[in-house]
Amino acid sequence: NTSSLTNIANAKIIQICKDNSADIHCQNYEKGAKEKVLSNISMKYVDFIKGHNAEFNDLPAVNYLGKSITYNEVFQYVTEYAKGFRAYGIKENDVVSVMLPNSPEIIYVKLALNTIGAVANLIDPRVHPNTLINYINNSDSKLLVAILNKYKSTIKPVLDKLRVQDVFLISPLNSILKADIKHQTDRSVKSKLLVGHY
């Protein structure tokens, strides 16, 4: 919920910046400046990004391994991923664990979850399998979205201990291949993992 997050953030900023001279970060702002900025936050960050980049739709938003992806393409991917998550039953305040590297897919997944109002529980793909259990089970994640090449080494050994409804795997080649959006999302978010298939 955006308003409750804003209230929490406001409370923390107000507590930190009660006395501008007490915090070096507050010294360069007029009294009450941070509170004023935070009180005007009333949108999801996906909407903020869309709004502030509307005039750049045809310009590159992401360059990944020599492939350029425009803002328009990014938001098309985000829309398709959000549709896939909604079709699966992900709704506002659901937690989805995301174990992806720094690739365009993590952008699409995070923004798609934000579109829905779901929470992305980000997990480093290099995590040890036992640590993965803790990260997922302690967050009450409904799903795990992970990079395909971590299934055998990290996920499969502890799959029976993970309290998630399903695991969706995304290939690290998705952003390198020139595939259309529907094909890409059909192979990832909309497709359930058949355990033992890989």
RAZI-V182130 format. One record per backbone hydrogen bond with DSSP energy under -1.0 kcal/mol. NH is the residue of the N-H (numbers start at 1). CO is the residue of the C=O. Records with the same first field share a line. If there is no record, write none. Layout:
NH: CO  CO
This chain:
5: 1
6: 2
7: 3
8: 4
9: 5
10: 6
11: 7
12: 8
13: 9
14: 10
15: 11
16: 12
17: 13
22: 19
26: 23
29: 26
33: 30
36: 32
37: 33
38: 34
39: 35
40: 37
41: 38
48: 44
49: 45
50: 46
51: 47
52: 48
56: 53
57: 54
59: 56
61: 69
62: 69
64: 67
67: 64
69: 62
71: 59
72: 57
74: 70
75: 71
76: 72
77: 73
78: 74
79: 75
80: 76
81: 77
82: 78
83: 79
84: 80
85: 81
86: 82
87: 83
88: 84
90: 85
93: 117
94: 91
96: 119
97: 143
98: 121
99: 145
103: 101
106: 103
108: 104
109: 105
110: 106
111: 107
112: 108
113: 109
114: 110
115: 111
116: 112
117: 113
118: 113
119: 94
121: 96
123: 98
127: 124
132: 128
133: 129
134: 130
135: 131
136: 132
137: 133
138: 134
141: 136
142: 95
144: 166
145: 97
146: 168
147: 99
148: 170
150: 147
151: 148
154: 150
155: 150
156: 151
158: 155
161: 158
164: 162
165: 142
168: 144
170: 146
174: 171
176: 173
177: 173
179: 177
184: 180
185: 181
186: 182
187: 183
190: 185
191: 188
197: 194
